[in-house]
Amino acid sequence: MQYFKSAMFIPGKGQAYTYSEATDDDAVLRSLTHIPQTGEISRIPDPVVKRLFMKERLQACPAEEFVALWDQPA
């Protein structure tokens, strides 16, 4: 399993991070978006994007970071 994140600024909310959990052949299994400044987490258990796109632009992240956010209570 591989885990990646990317960042984008959202006006009025702050920095948003999009995380992806993917298999070793780059198939995306689930993803989430986290905005730390507001505490918002949007979980996507069956994402529309099924393959990693522009993988070279994504930052690798530890599995624990993804799982900790995924498991937070809603």
KESE-783790 format. One record per residue: residue in one letter; y, x, z of N, C-alpha, C, O in turn. Coordinates in Angstrom, 3 decimals, decimal comma, always signed. Atoms other than C-alpha are relative to their C-alpha. Example, Ala and Ser with C-alpha at 12.3 -4.5 7.8 and 13.67 -1.06 7.14 Angstrom:
<pators>
<pator res="A" n_Y="-1,190" n_X="+0,890" n_Z="+0,000" ca_Y="-4,500" ca_X="+12,300" ca_Z="+7,800" c_Y="+1,200" c_X="+0,900" c_Z="+0,000" o_Y="+1,181" o_X="+1,936" o_Z="+0,665"/>
<pator res="S" n_Y="-1,190" n_X="-0,820" n_Z="-0,060" ca_Y="-1,060" ca_X="+13,670" ca_Z="+7,140" c_Y="+1,090" c_X="-0,770" c_Z="+0,730" o_Y="+2,198" o_X="-0,261" o_Z="+0,899"/>
</pators>
This chain:
<pators>
<pator res="M" n_Y="-1,171" n_X="+0,847" n_Z="+0,000" ca_Y="+0,000" ca_X="+0,000" ca_Z="+0,000" c_Y="+1,238" c_X="+0,896" c_Z="+0,000" o_Y="+1,250" o_X="+1,971" o_Z="+0,600"/>
<pator res="Q" n_Y="-1,272" n_X="-0,725" n_Z="+0,027" ca_Y="+3,555" ca_X="+1,147" ca_Z="-0,719" c_Y="+1,121" c_X="-0,960" c_Z="+0,400" o_Y="+1,037" o_X="-2,166" o_Z="+0,168"/>
<pator res="Y" n_Y="-1,126" n_X="+0,798" n_Z="-0,472" ca_Y="+6,838" ca_X="-0,061" ca_Z="+0,750" c_Y="+1,289" c_X="+0,643" c_Z="-0,468" o_Y="+1,460" o_X="+1,859" o_Z="-0,381"/>
<pator res="F" n_Y="-1,266" n_X="-0,489" n_Z="+0,532" ca_Y="+10,309" ca_X="+0,232" ca_Z="-0,755" c_Y="+1,129" c_X="-0,898" c_Z="+0,473" o_Y="+0,913" o_X="-2,045" o_Z="+0,863"/>
<pator res="K" n_Y="-1,171" n_X="+0,812" n_Z="-0,292" ca_Y="+13,830" ca_X="-0,927" ca_Z="-0,033" c_Y="+1,147" c_X="+0,431" c_Z="-0,899" o_Y="+1,190" o_X="+1,560" o_Z="-1,388"/>
<pator res="S" n_Y="-1,225" n_X="-0,283" n_Z="+0,736" ca_Y="+17,119" ca_X="-1,128" ca_Z="-1,869" c_Y="+1,134" c_X="-0,688" c_Z="+0,755" o_Y="+0,894" o_X="-1,591" o_Z="+1,557"/>
<pator res="A" n_Y="-1,148" n_X="+0,534" n_Z="-0,725" ca_Y="+20,624" ca_X="-1,925" ca_Z="-0,645" c_Y="+1,042" c_X="-0,539" c_Z="-0,976" o_Y="+1,205" o_X="-0,036" o_Z="-2,087"/>
<pator res="M" n_Y="-1,081" n_X="+0,580" n_Z="+0,782" ca_Y="+23,448" ca_X="-4,088" ca_Z="-1,948" c_Y="+1,000" c_X="-0,609" c_Z="+0,984" o_Y="+0,613" o_X="-1,217" o_Z="+1,982"/>
<pator res="F" n_Y="-1,028" n_X="+0,564" n_Z="-0,866" ca_Y="+26,758" ca_X="-5,091" ca_Z="-0,391" c_Y="+0,233" c_X="-1,466" c_Z="-0,360" o_Y="+0,367" o_X="-1,808" o_Z="-1,535"/>
<pator res="I" n_Y="-0,272" n_X="+1,427" n_Z="+0,171" ca_Y="+27,309" ca_X="-8,844" ca_Z="+0,090" c_Y="+1,359" c_X="-0,287" c_Z="+0,649" o_Y="+1,487" o_X="-0,179" o_Z="+1,868"/>
<pator res="P" n_Y="-1,322" n_X="+0,278" n_Z="-0,581" ca_Y="+31,003" ca_X="-9,772" ca_Z="+0,528" c_Y="-0,078" c_X="-1,052" c_Z="+1,106" o_Y="-0,729" o_X="-2,085" o_Z="+0,946"/>
<pator res="G" n_Y="-0,033" n_X="+0,919" n_Z="-1,127" ca_Y="+31,615" ca_X="-11,473" ca_Z="+3,864" c_Y="-1,209" c_X="+0,093" c_Z="+0,921" o_Y="-1,211" o_X="-0,511" o_Z="+1,994"/>
<pator res="K" n_Y="+1,198" n_X="-0,114" n_Z="-0,824" ca_Y="+28,173" ca_X="-10,517" ca_Z="+5,206" c_Y="-0,369" c_X="+1,437" c_Z="+0,320" o_Y="-0,960" o_X="+1,703" o_Z="+1,367"/>
<pator res="G" n_Y="+0,326" n_X="-1,400" n_Z="-0,234" ca_Y="+27,813" ca_X="-6,759" ca_Z="+4,887" c_Y="-1,122" c_X="+0,489" c_Z="-0,904" o_Y="-1,422" o_X="-0,117" o_Z="-1,932"/>
<pator res="Q" n_Y="+1,063" n_X="-0,638" n_Z="+0,777" ca_Y="+25,024" ca_X="-4,540" ca_Z="+3,604" c_Y="-1,290" c_X="-0,824" c_Z="+0,107" o_Y="-1,714" o_X="-1,182" o_Z="+1,206"/>
<pator res="A" n_Y="+1,270" n_X="+0,723" n_Z="+0,041" ca_Y="+21,846" ca_X="-6,385" ca_Z="+2,524" c_Y="-1,077" c_X="+0,943" c_Z="-0,514" o_Y="-0,839" o_X="+1,718" o_Z="-1,441"/>
<pator res="Y" n_Y="+1,126" n_X="-0,844" n_Z="+0,403" ca_Y="+18,478" ca_X="-4,663" ca_Z="+2,199" c_Y="-1,127" c_X="-0,889" c_Z="-0,510" o_Y="-1,521" o_X="-1,848" o_Z="+0,155"/>
<pator res="T" n_Y="+1,138" n_X="+0,709" n_Z="+0,567" ca_Y="+15,704" ca_X="-5,942" ca_Z="-0,045" c_Y="-1,213" c_X="+0,908" c_Z="+0,104" o_Y="-1,198" o_X="+2,037" o_Z="-0,387"/>
<pator res="Y" n_Y="+1,238" n_X="-0,753" n_Z="-0,213" ca_Y="+12,211" ca_X="-4,775" ca_Z="+0,907" c_Y="-1,102" c_X="-0,578" c_Z="-0,875" o_Y="-1,163" o_X="-1,788" o_Z="-1,091"/>
<pator res="S" n_Y="+1,157" n_X="+0,431" n_Z="+0,781" ca_Y="+9,078" ca_X="-4,911" ca_Z="-1,251" c_Y="-1,261" c_X="+0,666" c_Z="+0,519" o_Y="-1,270" o_X="+1,856" o_Z="+0,834"/>
<pator res="E" n_Y="+1,328" n_X="-0,521" n_Z="-0,329" ca_Y="+5,430" ca_X="-4,508" ca_Z="-0,320" c_Y="-0,793" c_X="-0,057" c_Z="-1,309" o_Y="-0,915" o_X="-1,120" o_Z="-1,918"/>
<pator res="A" n_Y="+0,703" n_X="-0,056" n_Z="+1,278" ca_Y="+3,398" ca_X="-3,367" ca_Z="-3,334" c_Y="-1,313" c_X="+0,761" c_Z="+0,124" o_Y="-1,490" o_X="+1,604" o_Z="+1,004"/>
<pator res="T" n_Y="+1,267" n_X="-0,717" n_Z="+0,063" ca_Y="-0,095" ca_X="-2,213" ca_Z="-4,184" c_Y="+0,252" c_X="+1,367" c_Z="-0,639" o_Y="+1,353" o_X="+1,647" o_Z="-1,111"/>
<pator res="D" n_Y="-0,143" n_X="-1,329" n_Z="+0,588" ca_Y="-0,725" ca_X="+1,322" ca_Z="-5,419" c_Y="+0,229" c_X="-0,042" c_Z="-1,507" o_Y="+0,693" o_X="+0,941" o_Z="-2,085"/>
<pator res="D" n_Y="-0,272" n_X="+0,122" n_Z="+1,435" ca_Y="-0,543" ca_X="+0,032" ca_Z="-9,010" c_Y="+1,283" c_X="-0,802" c_Z="-0,268" o_Y="+1,454" o_X="-1,352" o_Z="-1,356"/>
<pator res="D" n_Y="-1,353" n_X="+0,563" n_Z="+0,111" ca_Y="+2,993" ca_X="-1,400" ca_Z="-8,397" c_Y="+0,069" c_X="-1,525" c_Z="-0,116" o_Y="+1,085" o_X="-2,054" o_Z="-0,568"/>
<pator res="A" n_Y="-0,048" n_X="+1,462" n_Z="-0,033" ca_Y="+2,076" ca_X="-5,092" ca_Z="-8,089" c_Y="+0,650" c_X="-0,428" c_Z="+1,323" o_Y="+0,184" o_X="-0,042" o_Z="+2,395"/>
<pator res="V" n_Y="-0,722" n_X="+0,442" n_Z="-1,196" ca_Y="+4,507" ca_X="-6,747" ca_Z="-5,643" c_Y="-0,759" c_X="-1,158" c_Z="+0,647" o_Y="-1,064" o_X="-2,157" o_Z="-0,004"/>
<pator res="L" n_Y="+0,739" n_X="+1,023" n_Z="-0,740" ca_Y="+2,710" ca_X="-8,779" ca_Z="-2,966" c_Y="+0,926" c_X="-0,949" c_Z="+0,756" o_Y="+0,721" o_X="-2,163" o_Z="+0,752"/>
<pator res="R" n_Y="-0,983" n_X="+0,805" n_Z="-0,722" ca_Y="+5,631" ca_X="-9,974" ca_Z="-0,843" c_Y="+1,278" c_X="+0,805" c_Z="+0,138" o_Y="+1,268" o_X="+2,030" o_Z="+0,015"/>
<pator res="S" n_Y="-1,281" n_X="-0,685" n_Z="-0,158" ca_Y="+9,290" ca_X="-9,176" ca_Z="-0,292" c_Y="+0,852" c_X="-0,754" c_Z="+1,014" o_Y="+0,548" o_X="-1,886" o_Z="+1,390"/>
<pator res="L" n_Y="-0,937" n_X="+0,629" n_Z="-0,931" ca_Y="+12,141" ca_X="-9,911" ca_Z="+2,081" c_Y="+1,373" c_X="+0,613" c_Z="-0,176" o_Y="+1,522" o_X="+1,730" o_Z="-0,673"/>
<pator res="T" n_Y="-1,376" n_X="-0,485" n_Z="-0,010" ca_Y="+15,885" ca_X="-9,567" ca_Z="+2,332" c_Y="+0,507" c_X="-0,079" c_Z="+1,432" o_Y="+0,321" o_X="-1,088" o_Z="+2,113"/>
<pator res="H" n_Y="-0,501" n_X="-0,075" n_Z="-1,381" ca_Y="+17,531" ca_X="-8,503" ca_Z="+5,593" c_Y="+1,463" c_X="+0,407" c_Z="-0,028" o_Y="+1,835" o_X="+1,388" o_Z="-0,672"/>
<pator res="I" n_Y="-1,417" n_X="-0,338" n_Z="-0,164" ca_Y="+21,240" ca_X="-8,525" ca_Z="+6,438" c_Y="+0,204" c_X="+0,281" c_Z="+1,487" o_Y="+0,371" o_X="-0,653" o_Z="+2,272"/>
<pator res="P" n_Y="-0,085" n_X="-0,347" n_Z="-1,427" ca_Y="+21,518" ca_X="-6,622" ca_Z="+9,750" c_Y="+1,244" c_X="-0,536" c_Z="+0,697" o_Y="+1,172" o_X="-0,948" o_Z="+1,854"/>
<pator res="Q" n_Y="-1,255" n_X="+0,412" n_Z="-0,628" ca_Y="+25,152" ca_X="-7,569" ca_Z="+10,390" c_Y="-0,032" c_X="-1,459" c_Z="+0,448" o_Y="+0,572" o_X="-1,805" o_Z="+1,463"/>
<pator res="T" n_Y="+0,068" n_X="+1,425" n_Z="-0,353" ca_Y="+24,354" ca_X="-11,313" ca_Z="+10,447" c_Y="-1,348" c_X="-0,386" c_Z="+0,607" o_Y="-1,492" o_X="-1,485" o_Z="+1,143"/>
<pator res="G" n_Y="+1,321" n_X="+0,281" n_Z="-0,523" ca_Y="+20,699" ca_X="-11,086" ca_Z="+11,498" c_Y="-0,862" c_X="-0,866" c_Z="-0,916" o_Y="-1,948" o_X="-1,292" o_Z="-0,522"/>
<pator res="E" n_Y="+0,756" n_X="+0,842" n_Z="+0,932" ca_Y="+19,549" ca_X="-13,054" ca_Z="+8,442" c_Y="-1,199" c_X="+0,743" c_Z="-0,584" o_Y="-1,095" o_X="+1,911" o_Z="-0,959"/>
<pator res="I" n_Y="+1,192" n_X="-0,523" n_Z="+0,666" ca_Y="+16,017" ca_X="-12,479" ca_Z="+7,120" c_Y="-0,555" c_X="-1,116" c_Z="-0,880" o_Y="-0,834" o_X="-2,214" o_Z="-0,397"/>
<pator res="S" n_Y="+0,603" n_X="+0,944" n_Z="+0,938" ca_Y="+14,701" ca_X="-14,257" ca_Z="+4,014" c_Y="-1,330" c_X="+0,582" c_Z="-0,442" o_Y="-1,378" o_X="+1,628" o_Z="-1,090"/>
<pator res="R" n_Y="+1,347" n_X="-0,472" n_Z="+0,361" ca_Y="+10,943" ca_X="-13,888" ca_Z="+3,568" c_Y="-0,460" c_X="-0,688" c_Z="-1,281" o_Y="-0,256" o_X="-1,889" o_Z="-1,456"/>
<pator res="I" n_Y="+0,503" n_X="+0,526" n_Z="+1,264" ca_Y="+9,361" ca_X="-14,336" ca_Z="+0,131" c_Y="-1,475" c_X="+0,375" c_Z="-0,103" o_Y="-1,805" o_X="+1,457" o_Z="-0,590"/>
<pator res="P" n_Y="+1,426" n_X="-0,338" n_Z="-0,019" ca_Y="+5,564" ca_X="-14,512" ca_Z="+0,504" c_Y="-0,639" c_X="+0,065" c_Z="-1,388" o_Y="-1,653" o_X="+0,740" o_Z="-1,567"/>
<pator res="D" n_Y="+0,524" n_X="-0,017" n_Z="+1,364" ca_Y="+4,985" ca_X="-15,130" ca_Z="-3,243" c_Y="+1,173" c_X="+0,228" c_Z="-0,956" o_Y="+1,643" o_X="-0,716" o_Z="-1,591"/>
<pator res="P" n_Y="-1,208" n_X="-0,272" n_Z="+0,776" ca_Y="+7,845" ca_X="-13,375" ca_Z="-5,083" c_Y="-0,172" c_X="-0,270" c_Z="-1,502" o_Y="-1,266" o_X="-0,149" o_Z="-2,054"/>
<pator res="V" n_Y="-0,022" n_X="+0,227" n_Z="+1,442" ca_Y="+8,799" ca_X="-14,237" ca_Z="-8,658" c_Y="-0,241" c_X="+1,318" c_Z="-0,732" o_Y="-0,969" o_X="+1,363" o_Z="-1,724"/>
<pator res="V" n_Y="+0,186" n_X="-1,326" n_Z="+0,596" ca_Y="+8,988" ca_X="-10,523" ca_Z="-9,489" c_Y="-1,371" c_X="+0,520" c_Z="+0,451" o_Y="-1,596" o_X="+0,744" o_Z="+1,640"/>
<pator res="K" n_Y="+1,379" n_X="-0,381" n_Z="-0,316" ca_Y="+5,341" ca_X="-9,437" ca_Z="-9,668" c_Y="-0,275" c_X="+1,497" c_Z="-0,146" o_Y="-1,315" o_X="+1,976" o_Z="+0,306"/>
<pator res="R" n_Y="+0,162" n_X="-1,449" n_Z="+0,176" ca_Y="+5,824" ca_X="-5,742" ca_Z="-10,617" c_Y="+1,277" c_X="+0,678" c_Z="+0,476" o_Y="+2,370" o_X="+0,129" o_Z="+0,342"/>
<pator res="L" n_Y="-1,181" n_X="-0,766" n_Z="-0,405" ca_Y="+8,134" ca_X="-3,093" ca_Z="-9,176" c_Y="+0,838" c_X="+0,306" c_Z="-1,238" o_Y="+0,305" o_X="+0,728" o_Z="-2,264"/>
<pator res="F" n_Y="-0,921" n_X="-0,230" n_Z="+1,099" ca_Y="+11,182" ca_X="-2,767" ca_Z="-11,416" c_Y="+0,890" c_X="+1,185" c_Z="+0,349" o_Y="+1,486" o_X="+1,222" o_Z="+1,425"/>
<pator res="M" n_Y="-0,812" n_X="-1,208" n_Z="-0,215" ca_Y="+12,974" ca_X="+0,588" ca_Z="-11,756" c_Y="-0,359" c_X="+0,667" c_Z="+1,322" o_Y="+0,506" o_X="+0,914" o_Z="+2,162"/>
<pator res="K" n_Y="+0,528" n_X="-0,585" n_Z="-1,232" ca_Y="+10,834" ca_X="+2,118" ca_Z="-9,035" c_Y="+0,738" c_X="+1,272" c_Z="+0,403" o_Y="+0,894" o_X="+1,552" o_Z="+1,592"/>
<pator res="E" n_Y="-0,703" n_X="-1,252" n_Z="-0,293" ca_Y="+12,729" ca_X="+5,410" ca_Z="-9,325" c_Y="+1,326" c_X="-0,226" c_Z="+0,721" o_Y="+1,865" o_X="+0,706" o_Z="+1,319"/>
<pator res="R" n_Y="-1,255" n_X="+0,306" n_Z="-0,687" ca_Y="+15,844" ca_X="+3,664" ca_Z="-7,962" c_Y="-0,211" c_X="-0,569" c_Z="+1,401" o_Y="+0,755" o_X="-0,792" o_Z="+2,131"/>
<pator res="L" n_Y="+0,311" n_X="+0,547" n_Z="-1,312" ca_Y="+14,076" ca_X="+2,314" ca_Z="-4,872" c_Y="-0,233" c_X="+1,123" c_Z="+1,004" o_Y="-0,687" o_X="+2,211" o_Z="+0,648"/>
<pator res="Q" n_Y="+0,214" n_X="-0,975" n_Z="-1,077" ca_Y="+13,940" ca_X="+4,133" ca_Z="-1,556" c_Y="-1,296" c_X="-0,367" c_Z="+0,717" o_Y="-1,485" o_X="-1,514" o_Z="+1,121"/>
<pator res="A" n_Y="+1,239" n_X="+0,237" n_Z="-0,754" ca_Y="+10,520" ca_X="+4,499" ca_Z="+0,069" c_Y="+0,358" c_X="-0,261" c_Z="+1,458" o_Y="+1,305" o_X="+0,323" o_Z="+1,985"/>
<pator res="C" n_Y="-0,226" n_X="+0,253" n_Z="-1,425" ca_Y="+10,348" ca_X="+3,108" ca_Z="+3,601" c_Y="-1,356" c_X="-0,118" c_Z="+0,684" o_Y="-2,356" o_X="-0,414" o_Z="+0,030"/>
<pator res="P" n_Y="+1,270" n_X="+0,082" n_Z="-0,730" ca_Y="+7,680" ca_X="+3,135" ca_Z="+6,313" c_Y="-0,508" c_X="-1,442" c_Z="+0,079" o_Y="+0,278" o_X="-2,386" o_Z="+0,150"/>
<pator res="A" n_Y="+0,628" n_X="+1,319" n_Z="-0,107" ca_Y="+5,243" ca_X="+0,224" ca_Z="+6,486" c_Y="+0,453" c_X="-0,708" c_Z="+1,282" o_Y="+0,661" o_X="-1,922" o_Z="+1,280"/>
<pator res="E" n_Y="-0,387" n_X="+0,582" n_Z="-1,288" ca_Y="+6,234" ca_X="-0,321" ca_Z="+10,132" c_Y="+1,358" c_X="-0,710" c_Z="-0,083" o_Y="+1,562" o_X="-1,740" o_Z="+0,560"/>
<pator res="E" n_Y="-1,325" n_X="+0,612" n_Z="+0,147" ca_Y="+9,842" ca_X="-1,090" ca_Z="+9,112" c_Y="-0,128" c_X="-1,376" c_Z="-0,663" o_Y="+0,463" o_X="-2,350" o_Z="-0,197"/>
<pator res="F" n_Y="+0,216" n_X="+1,263" n_Z="+0,691" ca_Y="+8,724" ca_X="-3,805" ca_Z="+6,668" c_Y="-0,710" c_X="-1,007" c_Z="+0,902" o_Y="-0,265" o_X="-2,148" o_Z="+1,026"/>
<pator res="V" n_Y="+0,804" n_X="+0,904" n_Z="-0,836" ca_Y="+6,125" ca_X="-5,309" ca_Z="+9,026" c_Y="+0,790" c_X="-0,497" c_Z="+1,200" o_Y="+0,667" o_X="-1,662" o_Z="+1,578"/>
<pator res="A" n_Y="-0,823" n_X="+0,422" n_Z="-1,153" ca_Y="+8,542" ca_X="-5,371" ca_Z="+11,981" c_Y="+0,969" c_X="-1,105" c_Z="-0,405" o_Y="+1,147" o_X="-2,068" o_Z="+0,341"/>
<pator res="L" n_Y="-0,922" n_X="+1,039" n_Z="+0,462" ca_Y="+11,060" ca_X="-7,394" ca_Z="+9,954" c_Y="-0,763" c_X="-1,271" c_Z="-0,392" o_Y="-0,336" o_X="-2,380" o_Z="-0,071"/>
<pator res="W" n_Y="+0,792" n_X="+1,153" n_Z="+0,433" ca_Y="+8,378" ca_X="-9,651" ca_Z="+8,437" c_Y="-0,483" c_X="-0,834" c_Z="+1,199" o_Y="-0,508" o_X="-2,063" o_Z="+1,146"/>
<pator res="D" n_Y="+0,573" n_X="+0,676" n_Z="-1,172" ca_Y="+6,945" ca_X="-10,467" ca_Z="+11,879" c_Y="+1,029" c_X="-0,544" c_Z="+0,983" o_Y="+0,655" o_X="-1,197" o_Z="+1,957"/>
<pator res="Q" n_Y="-1,024" n_X="+0,536" n_Z="-0,913" ca_Y="+10,282" ca_X="-11,294" ca_Z="+13,545" c_Y="-0,010" c_X="-1,516" c_Z="-0,038" o_Y="-0,186" o_X="-2,104" o_Z="-1,105"/>
<pator res="P" n_Y="-0,046" n_X="+1,463" n_Z="-0,019" ca_Y="+10,501" ca_X="-14,911" ca_Z="+14,661" c_Y="+1,172" c_X="-0,518" c_Z="-0,839" o_Y="+2,231" o_X="+0,105" o_Z="-0,912"/>
<pator res="A" n_Y="-1,045" n_X="+0,596" n_Z="+0,864" ca_Y="+12,501" ca_X="-17,170" ca_Z="+12,337" c_Y="+1,119" c_X="-0,601" c_Z="+0,804" o_Y="+2,069" o_X="-1,138" o_Z="+0,234"/>
</pators>
